[in-house]
């Protein structure tokens, strides 16, 4: 299920567990915030709003309140001895979408534990020995190649300049 919601004059298409950066919204890290201006809710059937979908909300957990990189606005008027330098850092909120709700349901105010990804299954025992040996051979080859690149020849003395033959047509 996905949703398109609007905040800060921008629209965002999100799915549950998405992490996104939006213009600053009120909330401390760890709090749940709800966005009620949902424009589209999709999944098996798509619900388009006119202009918003009634009863739909997007709930998100505030991960961080931070500021973006510094942007410098430098203006110079040539030959006028006029310069202006002004810096700006835009504030933003880092959110993780927790749930997309329809039919007027309210978001839960507690953060639900995230499902952890299971580690990739280990290959069979006989295959793992061969794979380990192969990976070790590859790493030793890489080490040898790296050492060979590090052994660059020392700088040579500059070569003596070759004498040029006198130009033709000119006599001394």
C-alpha positions as CSV (number, residue, x, y, z in Angstrom):
1,X,0.0,0.0,0.0
2,X,1.3,3.4,-0.8
3,X,0.1,7.0,-0.2
4,X,0.9,10.5,-1.6
5,X,0.6,13.1,1.1
6,X,1.4,16.9,1.2
7,X,3.4,18.8,3.7
8,X,5.5,21.9,3.5
9,X,4.1,22.7,0.1
10,X,5.6,19.5,-1.4
11,X,4.1,16.1,-2.2
12,X,5.7,12.8,-1.2
13,X,4.9,9.2,-2.3
14,X,5.6,6.9,0.5
15,X,5.3,3.2,1.6
16,X,5.4,1.9,5.1
17,X,9.0,1.9,6.5
18,X,10.2,4.6,4.1
19,X,12.7,7.1,5.5
20,X,12.4,10.6,4.1
21,X,13.5,14.2,4.7
22,X,10.7,16.8,4.8
23,X,10.7,20.5,5.8
24,X,10.7,21.0,9.5
25,X,7.6,19.7,11.4
26,X,6.9,20.0,15.1
27,X,7.9,16.9,17.1
28,X,10.7,15.5,19.2
29,X,12.7,12.5,18.1
30,X,10.7,9.3,19.0
31,X,7.3,11.0,18.7
32,X,4.6,10.0,16.2
33,X,3.2,12.7,13.9
34,X,0.2,12.3,11.6
35,X,-0.3,13.9,8.2
36,X,-4.0,14.4,7.3
37,X,-3.6,15.9,3.8
38,X,-3.5,12.6,1.9
39,X,-4.0,13.1,-1.9
40,X,-3.8,9.4,-3.1
41,X,-4.0,6.0,-1.4
42,X,-3.1,3.1,-3.5
43,X,-2.7,-0.6,-3.3
44,X,-5.2,-3.2,-4.6
45,X,-7.6,-0.3,-5.4
46,X,-6.6,3.3,-5.8
47,X,-8.5,6.1,-4.0
48,X,-8.0,9.5,-5.4
49,X,-8.9,12.5,-3.3
50,X,-10.8,15.5,-4.5
51,X,-8.6,17.3,-3.3
52,X,-7.9,14.9,-0.4
53,X,-9.0,11.4,0.6
54,X,-11.4,11.7,3.5
55,X,-10.5,9.7,6.5
56,X,-7.0,8.9,5.4
57,X,-3.8,9.7,7.4
58,X,-0.2,8.9,7.2
59,X,1.6,8.3,10.5
60,X,5.4,8.8,10.8
61,X,8.0,8.6,13.6
62,X,10.3,11.5,14.0
63,X,13.9,10.2,13.7
64,X,15.8,13.5,13.9
65,X,15.5,17.3,13.7
66,X,18.5,18.6,11.8
67,X,19.8,21.3,9.5
68,X,21.0,20.8,5.9
69,X,24.3,21.9,4.4
70,X,25.3,25.6,4.4
71,X,24.3,27.4,1.2
72,X,26.1,30.7,0.6
73,X,24.4,33.5,-1.3
74,X,27.2,35.8,-2.5
75,X,26.3,38.9,-4.5
76,X,28.8,41.3,-6.0
77,X,28.2,44.4,-8.0
78,X,31.3,45.0,-10.0
79,X,32.9,48.4,-10.1
80,X,30.6,49.5,-7.3
81,X,32.7,48.3,-4.3
82,X,29.5,46.4,-3.2
83,X,29.5,42.8,-1.9
84,X,27.2,40.8,0.2
85,X,27.7,37.3,1.6
86,X,24.9,35.6,3.4
87,X,24.8,32.0,4.6
88,X,21.7,29.8,5.1
89,X,21.0,26.3,6.5
90,X,17.6,24.9,5.9
91,X,16.0,23.0,8.8
92,X,14.5,19.6,8.1
93,X,12.9,16.6,9.9
94,X,13.9,13.0,9.2
95,X,10.8,10.8,9.3
96,X,10.2,7.0,9.1
97,X,6.7,6.2,7.9
98,X,5.0,3.8,10.3
99,X,1.6,3.3,8.9
100,X,-0.9,4.4,6.2
101,X,-4.4,4.5,7.6
102,X,-7.8,4.8,5.9
103,X,-11.5,4.9,7.1
104,X,-10.8,7.5,9.8
105,X,-8.6,5.2,12.0
106,X,-6.2,7.0,14.3
107,X,-2.5,6.3,14.4
108,X,-1.0,4.5,17.4
109,X,1.0,6.9,19.5
110,X,3.6,4.4,20.5
111,X,6.5,3.4,18.2
112,X,6.1,-0.2,17.0
113,X,9.2,-2.4,17.0
114,X,10.6,-2.8,13.5
115,X,10.9,-6.2,12.0
116,X,14.5,-7.2,11.7
117,X,15.8,-8.7,8.5
118,X,17.0,-12.3,8.9
119,X,20.6,-12.9,7.9
120,X,21.2,-14.7,4.6
121,X,21.2,-18.5,5.0
122,X,24.7,-20.0,5.1
123,X,25.6,-22.3,2.2
124,X,26.0,-26.0,2.8
125,X,29.1,-27.2,4.7
126,X,30.9,-28.8,1.7
127,X,30.2,-25.7,-0.4
128,X,31.3,-23.3,2.3
129,X,34.8,-24.7,2.5
130,X,35.2,-24.3,-1.3
131,X,33.7,-20.8,-1.2
132,X,36.0,-19.8,1.8
133,X,39.1,-21.1,-0.1
134,X,38.0,-19.3,-3.2
135,X,37.4,-16.0,-1.4
136,X,40.8,-16.3,0.4
137,X,42.5,-16.8,-3.0
138,X,40.8,-13.7,-4.4
139,X,41.8,-11.6,-1.4
140,X,45.5,-12.8,-1.6
141,X,45.5,-11.9,-5.3
142,X,44.1,-8.4,-4.5
143,X,46.7,-7.9,-1.8
144,X,49.5,-8.9,-4.2
145,X,48.1,-6.5,-6.8
146,X,47.9,-3.7,-4.3
147,X,51.5,-4.3,-3.1
148,X,52.7,-4.3,-6.7
149,X,51.0,-0.9,-7.3
150,X,52.6,0.5,-4.2
151,X,56.1,-0.5,-5.4
152,X,56.3,2.2,-8.0
153,X,59.8,2.9,-9.4
154,X,61.6,5.8,-7.9
155,X,61.8,9.0,-9.8
156,X,64.5,9.0,-12.5
157,X,67.0,11.8,-12.9
158,X,66.0,14.2,-15.7
159,X,67.5,13.1,-19.1
160,X,70.2,15.3,-20.7
161,X,68.8,17.6,-23.4
162,X,69.7,16.5,-26.8
163,X,71.6,18.9,-29.0
164,X,69.6,20.2,-31.8
165,X,71.1,20.3,-35.3
166,X,71.6,23.8,-36.7
167,X,68.7,25.1,-38.8
168,X,69.1,24.7,-42.5
169,X,69.5,27.7,-44.7
170,X,71.3,29.8,-42.2
171,X,75.1,30.2,-42.4
172,X,77.3,31.6,-39.7
